[in-house]
Amino acid sequence: MVAGSLAAGLLAALFLPAAPFIRARESELAGAVLCGFALGWAMLAVLSVRFTDQPQRWAAAPALFMGVGGLLLVWFGTSVDGVLAWVWPPALLALVIWMFGRARGTLKSRTKGWLVYPVLAMLALASIGGGFQAVGTAADAMAHPMPGQLIDVGGHSLHLNCSGSGSPTVVLQPGGGEMSSNLGWIAPAVARSTRVCAYDRAGRGWSGPADTAQDATQIAIDLHTLLHRGNVPGPYVLAGHSFGGLYALTFAARYPDEVAGMVLVDSTAPAVAANPGATPAAAGSYDSLGRLSALISALARLGLTRLYAPLEAGSLPPEYRDEVRASIAAPGTLRSTIDEYIQANSSMEEAASLHDFGNKPLLVLTAGIGSDSKHLASQNELAGLSANSAHRTIEDASHESLVAEEEGASSTTRAILDVVSSVRSGSPLVK
């Protein structure tokens, strides 16, 4: 009965988040999981009282605790999320200690040792991890105040940080899963020669999450709105690393009159749609991948990404390194990164809409380490978009070191300033 009740709770926790009446939002899906587990504990309490001589009335306490918490998350969503993040870890730990004592005194079955105790141990770890995450998030917010400004772009807010002076303005696009601080070597160096703006895409860094799918077109539209509402007039030199190159290409295709030049830093290659006649999923349709993404990101609330974060961004200047690590530890970053890769095919197809960059300066940088012949060929194709282009392969740089390490980032900075100089003088790029 113990095994069956807990198994039923586990199955309910797996299937309830898939219910169409639960919206694909992290807090509401987490609430559905809690309601599923509550069902299992409730079954144990009711069935053991009714059908056995070992009534486990204590199981009603975790059923009530998880059920109420789950319903609050499902019903109120993110409005109660911040409060519960602080309340539930110590409350759960206290509850687990009490449950251990009650189970030890009332449950005579061997399931106590090989089933109930391990479950209680997992709950204790979850409470400790949740507390670790809540305290760490608060400490990060105090240690890393937001530079620049937060601007509403329609339904969500994006972080924009501009520095330096002069024209054209350089707009930096970080790579997949990354934030403005990942460009900590580049932005300050470019700011010595012209105005440069770095920003955080939705759901990471200091930017808020977005309800709309963040493919390249939506990212370009949001960036355009951000720059105009942030009083950053063109012309722009776009510089995109990795996935950021897709977004730069898409922006240039949509707003050609506002783009004066472009730097593609080991950019992901665009791709022509395999099935051009296919139509995207209708708005409001069932989003199974989005639900899975939200559930996975909920694990970050148990402190799992905070354990991984210190291993990243080790080569950046200390201030930017710590900001990147704080962003990696945040639950929203994990979800936005997963969602970004879910949208990858759409973004590659949308980036392919730029067929001709005219005579505008375009500089393509390619990492010499880890680049195969197919990647090099795709980089040559990108350079062919403009009659005024240069393609440079940085032999001793890897894909990430072009932005994350000082020497590689200096090559990227030099490429950006070469394009800025070409825009200012009207002269061809130096190969």
Buried (B, 14 or more C-beta within 10 A) or exposed (E): BBEEBBEBBBEBBEEBBBEEEBBBBBBBBBBBBBBBBBBBBBBBBBBBBEEEEEBBEBBBBBBBBBBEBBBBBBEBBEEBBEEBBBBBBBBBBEBBEEBBEBBEEBBEBEBBEEBBBEBBEEBBBBBBBBBBBBBBBEEBEEEBEBBBBBBEBEEBBBBBBBBBEBBBBBBBBBBBBBBBBBBBBBBBBBBEBBBBBBBBBBBBBBBBBBEEBBBBBBBBBBBBBBBBBBEBEBBBBBBBBBBBBBBBBBBBBBBEEBBBBBBBBBBBBBBEEEEEEEEEEEEEEEBEEBBBBBBBBBBBBBBBBBEEBEEBBEBBBEEBBBBBBBBBBBBBBBBBBBBBBBBBEBBBBBBBBBEEBEEBBBBBBBBBBEBEEEBBEBBEEBBBBBEBBBBBBBEEBBBBBBBBBEEBBBBBBEBBBBBBBBBBEEEEBEE
